[in-house]
Amino acid sequence: MKTDLKTEFDHSTPLSSLAGNICKRLSLLLPLMLFFVVHCVAMADDDSRPVVPVATSEQIVVTATKTEKEISGVTASVDVITNEEIESIGAANLKEIFEKTPGISLQYGTFPAASSASKSSVSIRGIGANGTLFLLDGRRLAGEVKNPYDLDRIPAGMIERIEVIKGPMSVLYGADAIGGVINIITKKPEEGFAGSVGGRTGISIEGDGAKVNGDLTFRGKTGKLGYSLYANALKTKPYTERERTTTLIKQGPNLVPPSQTMPPNGPLRNIQDNYDVDVSYREESEIYTVGGRIIYDLDSSTQVGAEFNYFNEEREGDYRSAFFPTGISPVPGKFFPAFDTPVHSRDENWRRDVGLDLRSSLSDVITLHLRAYNSYYEKRNTTTAINWKDAGFPSESASENLGMSANVDIWSYEAYAVYDSGGDHRITGGGEYRDEEREGTVFNPEGTYELREVDYKAVYLQDEWEISESLNAILGARYDWISNNENTSTFKVGLVNRFSDLFVLRGNFAQGYRAPDIRELYIRKNTPAGAQRGATVTDLTLGKTPYDLKPEFVNSYEVGVSGRKNGFYYSASLFRNDISDKIEQVTKNPGQPDQYFTFENISDVVTKGIELAAGYQFSSGLGVDVGWYELSTENEMTGEELEFNPKRQISATLSYADGGLELWTTGKYVGEQYVPAADNSRVDSYILVDAGAGYRFAMEEPLRIYCGVNNIFDEKMDKLIGSNVGPYVYAGLGYDF
C-alpha cells in the first residue's frame, strides 16, 4: 500500500517532542532578544555613535573577511560577478552564470539519484563538488547532502552580486569551505524606491530545452524602515536523448538477461532485454522563488534586520536506473533486482529560510553582530519503472523504497564583534553554533524515515593588521567541536603589499577541513545509481565492517600579483593544495552482482595550478578580457588524476558598448579530463562560443531588451560531463523603475 510520506513524518512526531524542540530553539534566541531590550533602553537617548559605511571608489567585498574590505587588500583570490555582468549575458539562473564564468568547473552526475545526469555542482581548483560552500546572503542552505540542485534553483533576477573566494575558508566558515566559498548576495534595501521587472525565454534551434522565466524586484527605505522583495517564476521543458538499455536481472550469483531468467515461464521474462528511453539531460520543471529583507534603525548606532526566502519546485524526467527492484520476491521481503532499466523520477520540494540579525556600534571602536537563522528543506521523490506495467508488473511496486525523500533542518547562531580603532589592527572574534538534522529514507533498506544529526560549535579570531601604509596582513585561527567526528583547528596567514596601482603582491597560507557528510557516513540504500553503503554501516552479508571515516584536511599555499589602471587590469595566481585523508566514493566487488559503493579516506591528494586573467577597456567602447587556467590533480597513492577536472580552461570575451547598445561574444575552451566511466577513461576537450546583444533606448531609459545565441557552432561534448542542447537562442527584456 502506498504511504503518504509527509503524513507519516507529521504523525510520527509527538506533540511533546515538537514543543520541546520549539522551546530549545527559543532558549537559544533569548540572548539575542535580551540584548535588543537592554540596548534599546540604554541607547534611547544616545544618537552619538553612527554606523558609518566604508567610503571608497574601489570594489568592496564582505565574504573574505566578514568585514567590508577593499578587494585589493584581501590576501585570498576573490572574483566578483556583478549584477551588470549577469544582465549582459542574459542568464536565467545560477547555473547559466557559472557556465560562462572562467575558472569554475561544473561537474555532473555527483548525486546518487536517478536524475543526477541533469544536475550540476561546482568544483573550485580541483577540490571537488563537496568542497564548495554555498551561502545565500551569508546563510547556509539546507538541501541534499551535496550542492547540485541549487544551481538551477537560484534565479538571476534576485542577485546583486556573487562573491567567489577561491581557497580554504574554514577559519571563518568551518566545515565544507575546503575549496572555497560562493556567497550569493541578493538585492538590498536602498534609499528612496527602486525596482525592476523582467522576462526571458529561450529554446534550442531543434525545439528542445525551452525555458521561460519572469522576475520582479523592488526595494526602498523611508526614514528608519528599509525593505526589499524579489519574486521569480521559472518553467523549463525537457531536453532528452534517445538511448538503449541493456537490462539484466540478478538471479543467485549471476546477472542474466530477463529472457534467460528461470523458470522459463516466470514473470521476470515479461521484462524486456532492451528498452529505448528518452533520457532527460534537462528536466521538465516549475520553480517559484520569493524572498526579501526588512531592516529597521533602532537608533543611529543599531540596526535590526529580518530576512526570508522560500522556493517551491516540481521537476520530473526519465532516466536509466543502474538498479531497480522488480517487485518479484525469491524470498519474503527481498526482490529480484534489475539493472539498467528505464525509470521515471518526480520531485516535489520546497525550502524555507528565515533569519534575524542585529548590528550595533557599542562604542566608537566596537561593532557587534548577532545572527540567528533557520533553513528547512522538504524533499519528496518517487521513482517508478517505465514499461513494466504493460508487462504485468505494478509500475509503482518499489517506488517508495527507491525514492529518496528527506526533511532537512539547519539552525545556526552566530555572534561576533569587530574592534576597529582606526589604527594598525582590526580584530574580528566570535563564536558559532549550528545544528543540522536530516530525516531521510536513505538510512535503512526499508525506506522508512530515520534521523541523523550533527552539531557544530566553534570559536574564531581574525586580525587585519596594517603593518605599514602599503603592507597588510590577515591572520586567523578557529577551533571546531563536531559531535560525530574529530574536533578540528584551522589557521590562516596572508600578506598583501600594494607597491603601486599596477603591482599588488600577495601571499596566502590557509587551512581547511571537510567533515564527512550524512550520506558518506550513514547511507544504506539501493539507489538508482547502484547500492550505496555509508562508511559506518555494518552489513555482514556484504562482508563489510564499520569504517572510521576521518575529515579531509587541506594546507593551501598561494602567491599572486595583480594590478589595475586606466582601463587595464591583470591578475596571476599560483596555488597548491595538499589534501590529507581525501574522502572518495569507492567501488567494492566491481562488476559482480553484489557490487556496491562506499566511502573511504583513499589517500593524500595534491591539486596545483595557475590562474591568469587580463583585460583592457578602450575609450572607444571596445573591451577585451582573457583568462587562462591550468590545473593538475593527483591521487598520490595511485598516481591517477582526480575525475571531472579539466586540465586547462581558456576564455576570451570581446565586448562593445556605445550609448545604449551592447554587443559581446565569448569563447571558452575546456580541456580534456579524466572520467573513469568514459572510453579510455578520458573525455575530449571542447570549445563553446556564445554571442549576445542588448539595447537600452537611452542612457537613462529604464527599458532594456537583449538577445543571444549559446553554442553558436553546435559543439558537441560527452554526456558524462554535461548536457548540450546545441545552438540555443534566447531573448528578454527588463524595465527598471
N, C-alpha and C positions, 0 to 999 in steps of 0.2 A: 504494500500500500504506500502510495506517495505521501511524504510528510511535508508539511509546511515548515520550512526551516526557521523562518522568523518566529512563528508561533512557538516552535519547540524551544527556541532560545528564550523568548519572553517568559514562557510558563515555567522554565527551569530556574528562574531567578527569584528566590524568596523575597517577599517584601522587606523582611528584617535585614537581609543582606544588602538590598538596594538602599534602604535608609541608612545603614551603617556606612556604606560607601559614600553616600552624599555627605554625611557628617564628617567623614575623613577628609573629603575634598574641601569642605568649608573650613575645617580647622587649619588647613594649610594656607587658606586665604586670609585668616584672621589677622596675621601681622600686617598684611597689606591694608586691610580695612582700618585697623587701628592707626596706622601711620596717616592715612587720609584724615581721620578725625583730629588727631593730635596736631598735625601740621596745619590744618585749616584754622584751628583755634590759635595756634602760635603765630601764624603769619597773617591773620585777618587784617591787621593794620600796618603791615610792613610791605611796601612796594619798592624796596631799595635794591633788590637783587634780581635783575632781569636775566632771562635766558637769552644769551647773545649768540646768534649763529655765526659760523665762520664766514668771513667775507674775503673772497679771493676769486680771481678770474680763472684759476686752474681748476680742473675737474676734481670733485670731492668724492671719496668713497668711504663707506662705513663698515663693510663686511670684514676687511682685512685686519682691523684693529678694534672694532666695536666703538670707535670714536670717529668723528669727522676728520678726515686727513687728506691732504693733497696727494694725488696719486704718485707723484714723483718722490714722495717721502716714504713710500711703502717698500719694504725690503723684499717682499714676495712678488711673483708675477701676477699682474692684475689686468684683465681685459674687461672693458665696459661696453656693452651693447646698448645704445641709446634708443629712445622712442623714435627719433627721427630716422635712424638706420633701419629699425623694424618696419616703419611705414614705407620706406623707399623700396624694400624688397617685396612688399605686399604679403607678408607672412600671415597665416591664419592662426597658428598656434606655436607652442614652444618647439615642437619637433621641426617645423619648417624653418624656424630661426636657426637652429643648430645645424641643419643640413647645409646652410650657407655660411656657417661660421668657421673660419680657418682654424686648424689645430685641435678641433674637437672630433672624436671618433664616436659614431653611433654603432652600437652593437645590437644584433637581433638574435632572437631565439634563446634568451638568457633566463627564461622562466619556464617551469615545468608544465604549464597549462597548454592545452591544445592550440590556443590562439597565439602562442609566443612567436609564431612566424610573422605576425603583423605588428609586433610590439618592439620598440627600440629603447635602449638605455645608453647612457653616456659613459665613456671612459676617458680619463684625463691622464696623459703621459704614461699610458700602458698599465695603469694600476688595475683596471677592470671595472665592470659595472657596479660592483658593490663598494667601490672606493670613492664614489662621488656623493657628497651630502647635498641634497636639495633642500632649500629653505624658501618659504613664501613669506616675505617681509620679516625674515629672521626666525620664522617658526618652522619646526619640523612638521612634515605632513604624514599622517597615518595612511597606510596603503599596504600593498603586498610587501613581502619581505624584501623585494628589490624595487628598483625605481622605474621599470619600463613604461608603465601605464601613464604616468603623469605628463609625459611629453605631449601626448595628444589631448590631455585634459585641461591644460592651462592656455586660455585664449590670449592672442597677442594684444587685443584691444585694451586689456586691463593693465598692461605692463608699462611702467615709466622707464625703467632701465633694468638691465641684468648685469650683476657683478660676478665675474668668474675669477676665483682665486685659485691659481694652479700651485700645487704642492701641499704638503700636510698642513692642516689647520686644527689639529686635535687640541692644542694648548687652549684655544678659545671655544671650540665646539665639541670636543670629546670624540666619542666613537663615530666611525663611518667617514670622517673627514680625512681619510688617509691619503687620498689622491688630490683632493681639492674640494672647494665649496662653490655651489652655484646658488646665488641669492636672487630670486625674482622679486623685484620691488615694484609694487603697484602704485598707481597714481594717487597722490595725497591731496589733502585739503590745501587750498591756496586763497589768498586774499581776493575778495570780490566773488565773482561767479564765472565759471567756465565749464565747458563740456564738449562732447563730440558724439557723433553718431556715424556709423559706417556699415557697409555691407560688402561682401566679396563672394564671387562664385568662380569655380574652375572645373575643368574636365579635360581628360586626355583627348588627343585627336582621334582615338579609336572609340571614344564614348565611355571610357571606364573611369572609375575613381572620382566621380563627381563630388564636389564639396561646396556647400553653401553655408555662410555664416554671417551673422549680424551682431553688432555690439553697440552699447550705449554707455557713456560715462558722463558724470557731472560732479563738480566739486566747488567748494566755496568756503568763505569764512566771513562771519558777521560778528563784530565785537569779540567776545570770548569764545564763541562756538564755531568750530570748523567741521566740515563734513565732506565725504567723498563716497561715491557709489558707482559700481560698474555692473553690467549685466551682459551676457553673451549667450548666443544660441548657435550651435554647430550641428550640421547634418551632413553625413557622408554616405555615399553609395560604394559598394564593394569594387575592388579590383581583384580578379581571380585569374588563375592559370590552370588549364586542364592537365591533370597528372593521373597516372595509372598505378594503383596499389598492387602489391604482391602479398596477399593476405595469407597468414599462416596460423594454425591452431596448435597450442601446446597440448599434447597427449602423452602423459607419462614423461619420460626424459627427452622426447623428441618434438621438433617443430615440423608439422606436415601441412600441405595444402588442405583446405576443407574437403575437396573432392576425394581425398585419400584417408579421411578420418574413419574410425571404427565406432560402431558397427556399420556395415555397408549401407544400411537404410536409416542410419541415425539422423537426428535433426541437425547435427553440425554440417552435414553435406548440403543443407539448404543454403549455407553461406557460399558465396562465390569465391573463386580463387583470385579473381581480379575485379577491381571496380575502377571506373572512371569518375574522378571527383574534381570539381572546380575549387581549388584550394584558395582561400581568402588571404591574399597578401596585404590587402587593406580591407578592414571590416566595414560592414554597414553599421552606422551608429547615429545616435542622437544624444547630444551633450548640452546641458544647460548649466550656466555658472552665474552666480550673483554674489556680490561682496561689497565691502566698504569699510569705512573708518569714521569715527566721531572723536573729536578732540575738544577739550574744554580747559581754558586757562583759569585755574582756581584763583591765582593772583599772578603778578608779574614774574614770579620765580617758579611756579609749579604748574605743570600741565598733566592732565589725566587723559587717557585715551581708551577707546574700546574698538575692537575690530572683529569682523566676521567674514567668513567665506563659506559658500555652500555650492556643491555641484551634484548633479544627478545625471546618470547616463544609462543608456541601454545600447548594447552592442552585440552583434552576432556574426557568425561566419562558419564556413565548412572547412575541415582540415583532415589531414591524415594522422590518425592516432597511432602512436607506437604501441599502445596497449589498450585493450578494452575487454572487459569480462563478457562472455557470451550469454550469461543467464542460464546456461546448462550446467547442472551440478553433477560431477562424478561422485561426490560425497556431500552430505548435508553441510551447507554453509560455505562451500567453495565452488567456484565456477571455472569452466574451461576458459582460459584467456585466449583472445585473438590478438594478433599483431599486424600492424599496418592495415588498418581498416578505416573507412570514412566515418567521420563524426560531425555532429553539429554542436557548436558551443554558443551559449547565450548567457550574457551577463546583465544583471540589473543591480547597479551600485550607486551609492551616494556617500558623500562625506560632508561633515560639518566641522568648521573651525571657528572657535571663539576665543577672544583674549582680552585681558585688561592690562594696562601698563601705566606707569607714573614716572615722570622725570621732574626732578626738583633740585634747584640750586640751594643747598643747605647753607652755603656761605659763598663768599666771593671766589673760593678756590675748590669747593667740593660740590659735585653734582651726583645725585643719587638716581639710580634707575631700578625700578621694580617691574616685574612682568610675570603674569600667570596666564597660561593658555591651555586649551584642550582641543585635540584633533580626534574625531571619531569617524571611523570608516566602516561601512557595512557592504560586504560583497556577497552577491548571490549568483552562483554559477550552476548551470546544468549542462551536462554533456551527454548527448544521446547518439546512438548508432544510426547511420543513414542506410536505408535499403533493407534493413533486417526485418522490418515489419512485414514486407511483402514475402519474405522467406519463411514466415510463420513464427517469428520471434517478436515479443513485445519490445518495441523500439526503445522504450524507456526503462527496460528491465534493470539496468545497473546505473542509471544516471545519477541517482542520489549518492551512490558510493564513489563514483568517479568525479562528480562535480566538486569544485574547490571553492568552498564558501567560508566566510570568516567575519568576525567582528573585531576590529582593531581600535584600541583606546589608548591615547597618549595624553598624559597630564604632565606639564612642565612648569617649574617655578624657578625664577632666577632673580637674584639681587646683586647688583654691583655698583661700585662708586668710582668716580673718576676724580682724581686730585690733580688740578692744574693751576699752579700758582703763577703761570706766565714765565717761569724760569727755565731751568735746564731739564726738568723731569715732568712728565705727565704719567701718573700712575693709575692703572685700572686694576681693581681687585674685586673678586666676588665669589659667589657660590651658586650651584645649580642642583636641583633635584628633578629627576624625571622618572616617571613610572610608565612602562609600556606593557599592555596586556593584549594578547592575541588569543581569541577563542575561535578555533577553526575545526574543519572536518578532515584536516590532513594529518592529524596526530594519532589516528588509530585506524585499523583496517576496516572497521565497521562504518566509517564515515560519519560518526556522530561527533558532536561538539566536545572538545576538551580545551582547557585553559592552560596557557603558558604565560608566565610573567617574568619580567626582569626590571630591576630598579638600578638607576644610576645616581650617584651622588658625587659632587666634585667641588673643589676649590681651585682658584687660579689667580695668578698675579702677572701683570704686564707693566713694563716700564718703557715709555717712549722718551729716549734720552737724547737731548740736543747737546752733543759734545762740543760742537763749535757752530759757527754760523752756517757752514756748508756740510758738516759731518753729523749724521744722526744714527742712532742705534735703537733697535727694538729687541727687548729681552722678555722672555715669558716662561712660566712654569705652571703645570697643572697636575693635580692628583685626582684620580677617579676611583671610586669604590663601585664594583659591579657585583650584583647579587648572585649571579650564576657563573662567574668566571673570575679570572685573576684581576686584582687591583693593579692599576697602571699609572705610572708617572710619565709625563712628556715635557720636553723643553724646546725652546727655540731661541736663536740669537741671530740678528741680522744687522748689517751696516749698509748705509747708503751715503754717498758723498756726491754733492752737486758741484762739480768743478765749473760748469757753465750750463747754459740752456741746452747746448748741443752735446754735452758729455756728462751724464749721470751714471756713476758706477755703483753697483750694489752687490752684496753677497749675503747669502741666507743659509742657515742650517736650521732644520725643523724636524721634529719627530711626530709620528702619528701612529694611531692604532685603530684596528677594527675588530671589535668583539664578534665572535660567530653569531649569526642571526638565528631566529627561531627555526627557520627551515633547516639550516645546516645542523642544528642540534637535535631537533625533535621530530622532523617529518617521518611519517610511516605510512606511505600512500603509494598505491599503484596508479600512477598518473598517466595522462595521455602521452607524456614524454618517456614513459617507462617506469619501472619500480624504483621508488626513492626511499632511502633509509637514512635518517639523521644519525649523526656521529654517536649520540648517547643511546640509541635504540638497541635493545638486546633482542635478537631474533635467532635463536639457536637452530631453527630449521634452515637458515642460510649460513650457519657456521660463523656468525658474527657476534663479537662481544663488545661491550661498551668501549668507546674510544675517547680519550681525553683530548678535546679539541681546544687548542690554545688560541689566543688572539693573534692576528697578524700585527707586526710591528715594523715600522719603516724609519730609517735615517735618511734624510734627504739633504742633498748639497746642491747649491745653485749659485752661479755668478751671472751677472747681466750688465749690459750697458744700454743706455737709451738717450735720446735727445729730440728736441722739437724747437723749430724756429722758422718764422716766415713761411708757413705753409708746408714745411718739410718735417717729417718725423721718421725715426727709425728705432728699432729695438732688437737686441740679440740676447738670448739666454742659453746657457749651457747647464744641464741638470743631470743628476744621478740619484736614483732611489735604490737603496739597499733594503730589501724586504726579507724579514725572517718569519718563518712559520707561515708561509703563504697558504691560504685555505683554497683548495680546489675541489671540484667535483671529480671523482674517480670512478671508473667502471670496474665492477667486480664480476668475475666469471664472464668475460666478454665473449659474445657470440653464442653463448649457451642459453638453453631455455630458462635457467634460473639467474640470468643476468640482472644486476641491479646497480644503482648508483648510490654512492655515499660521499662523505666529505672528510678530508684528511688534511693535516698540515704536511704538504708534499715536500717542501724544500725551501731553500733560500732562493730568492729571485732578484735579479738586477734589471732595472729599466733605466735607460740613459738616452740622451738626445740633445738636439739643438733646435731652437726656435728663432727664426729670423722674420722680421717684418719691416717694411718701409713704405713710404708714400709721399706724394707731393701734390699740393693743390695749387694749380696755376691761376694767375689773375684772370685769365680768360674764361674761367669756369670749368676747365678740364681738370680732372683728378685721376691719379693713378695710385693703386695700392697693390702691393705684392707680399706674399708670405711663403716661407719655405720651412718645412718641419721634417726633421729626421728623427726616427725612433728605433732603438734597438732593445729587445727584451730577451731574457734568457732564464730558463729554469736551470739553476746551477747543478742540479742532480742529474738531469737527463741531457742537458745541453741544447734542448729544444726551445724554440720561441714560444711566447705566450700567444694563445689563439686570439683571433679577431683584433689584431693591432697592426694597421698599415705601417710599413717601414718608412714610407715617405708620403707627405702631402704637400702639394704646391698649389697656390691660389693666386689669381690676378684679377683685379677689378678695374675697369675703365669707366669713368662717370663724367657727365657733363651737365652743368646747370646754367641756365640763362633766364633770368626773370622767374617766371612760374614754371618753366619747363625743366624736367629732369630726365636724363637718359642714362642707362647703365648696362653694362654687360660684364659677366664674371665667368671665369673658368676655374674648375677645381679638379686637380689630378689626385687620385687616391691610389697609392701603390699596392703591390701585391701583399697578401697577408696569409698567415698560417691558419688553416681551418682543417682540423683532422678529418672531418666528415667529407671533405672535398676530394676530387680525384687528385692523386699525388700530394694530398694534404696542403694544397696551396690554391689560393684564389687569385685570378689575374687582376691587374690594375685596370682602372677605367678613368675616363675624363668626362665630366659633366659641364655643359656650357648653358648658362641662363642669360636672359636679357629682359629688360623692362623699361617702362616709361611712365612718367607721371606729369600731370599738369595742374597747376594752381592758377586760376584765371587772372589773378593779380597778386602782387606780393602780399597784400593784406587780405586777399579774398579767402573766405572761410571754406569754400568748396574746392575739393581736390579729387581728380579722377586718375586712375592708374591702370596699367595692364602689363602683362608679361608672358613669357614662354620659358618653362623649365625644360631642361634636357633637349635643346634645340635639335641636336644631331642624332637623337634616338640612340644614345649609347647604352649598351647592354651591361648588366652586372649580374654576378652569380646570385641566385635567390638565397643562398646561405647568409649573405651579408646585407640583404635589404630588398625591399620591393621597388620595382622600376616600371612605371606605367607608360614609359615612352614620353614623347613630347607632350607637355601639359600646359594648357593655356588658361589664364585667369584674368579677371578684370574686377575692379571695385571702385568705390567712391567713399569719400569721407567728408563730413561737414563739421567744422568747429564753431562753437558758439560761446 
